[in-house]
Amino acid sequence: MTDEDGSDCDLSGSGGSETGPTEVQLSIDAILELLADWRRRDLLERLVGAPTATATIDELIEHLAEREAEARNERLERWLERVRDDVED
């Protein structure tokens, strides 16, 4: 398999086990593209922090929904603070 840029991307897995861990080799460009989005970085941090480094899709969706809500609340709080500062001036 090749990446969009034509470089090799090995998704064949290692260890010869159907249920064992899979080793994936990505190009630097593919890795940087994956890490460019904060949601992807957040999901990777969530998976690394999990005891088994696994999660269901539903768990990941719930985690992202919670993070999105937190981010919205933080933006709203910053906006309200700016409004308060403008009103006080």
C-alpha positions in Angstrom: 0.0 0.0 0.0 1.2 3.6 -0.7 0.4 6.9 0.9 -1.0 9.8 -1.0 2.5 11.0 -1.6 3.5 7.6 -3.1 5.6 6.4 -0.2 5.2 2.9 1.2 2.8 2.4 4.0 3.0 -1.1 5.6 -0.4 -2.1 7.0 0.3 -5.8 6.9 0.8 -6.4 10.6 3.5 -8.2 12.4 3.8 -11.3 14.5 1.7 -13.5 12.3 -1.3 -13.4 14.7 -4.7 -12.4 13.5 -5.6 -11.1 17.0 -2.2 -9.7 18.0 -0.9 -6.2 17.8 -0.5 -4.7 14.4 2.6 -2.7 13.5 1.9 0.2 11.1 4.6 2.2 9.4 3.6 5.6 8.2 5.5 8.2 6.3 6.5 11.4 8.2 4.0 13.3 6.1 1.2 10.9 7.1 2.2 11.2 10.8 2.2 15.0 10.7 -1.1 15.0 8.9 -2.6 12.8 11.6 -1.2 15.0 14.4 -2.3 18.2 12.7 -5.9 18.0 14.1 -6.4 18.5 17.8 -9.2 16.0 17.9 -6.9 13.2 16.5 -4.2 14.2 19.0 -6.7 14.1 21.8 -7.9 10.6 20.8 -4.4 9.3 20.6 -3.7 10.7 24.1 -6.9 9.0 25.3 -5.9 5.7 23.8 -2.3 5.9 25.2 -3.7 6.7 28.6 -6.2 3.8 28.6 -5.1 0.6 30.5 -5.4 -1.6 27.4 -4.8 1.2 24.8 -8.1 0.3 23.3 -11.6 1.8 23.3 -14.9 1.3 21.5 -16.0 3.7 18.9 -18.9 4.7 21.2 -16.3 5.5 24.0 -14.2 7.6 21.6 -17.3 9.5 20.3 -18.4 10.2 23.9 -14.9 11.4 24.8 -14.8 13.7 21.7 -18.3 15.1 22.5 -17.1 15.9 26.1 -14.0 17.6 24.8 -16.0 19.6 22.2 -18.3 20.8 25.0 -15.4 21.7 27.2 -13.8 23.7 24.3 -17.1 25.5 23.6 -17.5 26.4 27.3 -13.9 27.7 27.4 -14.5 29.8 24.3 -17.7 31.2 25.8 -16.0 32.0 29.1 -13.2 33.9 27.3 -15.8 35.8 25.2 -17.8 36.7 28.3 -14.6 37.9 30.0 -13.8 40.2 27.1 -17.4 41.5 27.1 -17.1 42.2 30.9 -13.8 44.0 30.4 -15.3 46.1 27.6 -18.3 47.1 29.7 -16.1 48.0 32.7 -13.9 50.3 30.5 
